[in-house]
């Protein structure tokens, strides 16, 4: 069984704001509001707020869209069929939608860069333990004590 690290980051500084470890067979939507709530709490301490959310189509959820001022999340092909002007990404990763949506969506690779960094620098891709809590503990220890 595999595990996923769900992250929220500040796109300007690339600093992770919140994270959730979950088993790989769980849908991303299940964790989206938890990640958002954690990020909001962190930013509130800094007297800041979440202004926008950029995520891939696996996080496409009406509850997440309603929880933020601006959500740039592409709709999958099976959602909102026939509606023009929505942000969509095809199988070849071409984006369709307004220029503003496409420009905002192109910030998403920063999240992938942070994930890749964590996997390579903190051995998260090749962990030596089993179980969700042990994987989370292992990853956090590697991140802070290496």
Secondary structure by P-SEA (a helix, b strand, c coil): cbbbbbbccccccccccbbbbbcccccccccaaaaaaaaaaaaaaacccccccccccccccaaaaaacccccccccccccccccccbbbcccccccccaaaaaaacaaaaaaaaaaaaaacccccccccccaaaaaaaaaaaaccc
